[in-house]
Amino acid sequence: VHAAAAFQYRRLELDQATFNRSNAALTKALRDGKQLRRDEIKSVFEGAGIDASDLRSAHLLMHAELEGILCSGGRRGKQFTYALLDERAPVAKPLSHDETLTELTRRYFTSHRPGKEKDFIWWWGLSRSEVKNGIEMAKRSLDHEVMDGRTYWFEASMKEAKANNAVYLLPNYDEYIVGYSDRSAIFDSSHAEKLDDRHNPLFQHTLVINGQVAGTWKRTLKKDMVEIELNPFATLTVAERSALAAATDRYGKFMGAKVVEK
């Protein structure tokens, strides 16, 4: 990644000496669990005598992340922060190749349950043989079912899900949508024309009901409220409407503002 950014580094006059100074300034400012917003970090750079104008600040931050110095911190209100990686995620015990592959396989099919080999290959960029070896080594923690000729893997302790009108307002690029190469199990392609011109649910905020993409939604942030425009693919039932009200209430609490449906 550094090689790909080399042109920008030269254009912005960012050399190793500058990176050493910026990394030292960040480490000092963020030590002992302190977390800072992007604008606050820009002030840290400037306080260290480093020009943080234009794109320089963004590349200084990116370089620190690539070097394993910074990572995402907790939110402060609606703002994202940065923290020291060593404090946020202490160094773990080194794992062998097989141990790493086993753990990676277990975690993928636990967090993306249920999933197929093809999804795992696509998401992690592993070879088919590596994925098969990973599944074989992690089998003790996994179970599977075959549906329509496709094998789906999931954690062995996973309980059968029951329809309960669970409703979620998901953002675009949410892991539930982006984490799979084949989205046919969660999205009926006959609704593609109801999306934008790209006809892909990945690019829009999605309304999910009982695991299925059941519509899209948009938001407009106003001074003291969040206005939501819902576009369900079909008329919602009374039970679904009730569950949707609970979902918008959760979203309002998360945003710290009243939610009004347009």
Secondary structure, 3 states (H helix, E strand, C coil): CCCCCHHHHHHCCCCHHHHHHHHHHHHHHHCCCCCECHHHHHHHHHHCCCCCCCCHHHHHHHHHHHCCCEEECCCECCECCEEEHHHHCCCCCCCCHHHHHHHHHHHHHHHCCCECHHHHHHHHCCCHHHHHHHHHHHHHHEEEEEECCEEEEEECCCCCCCCCCCEEEECCCCHHHHCCCCCCCCCCHHHHHHCCCCCCHHHCCEEEECCEEEEEEEEEECCCEEEEEEEECCCCCHHHHHHHHHHHHHHHHHHCCEEEEC
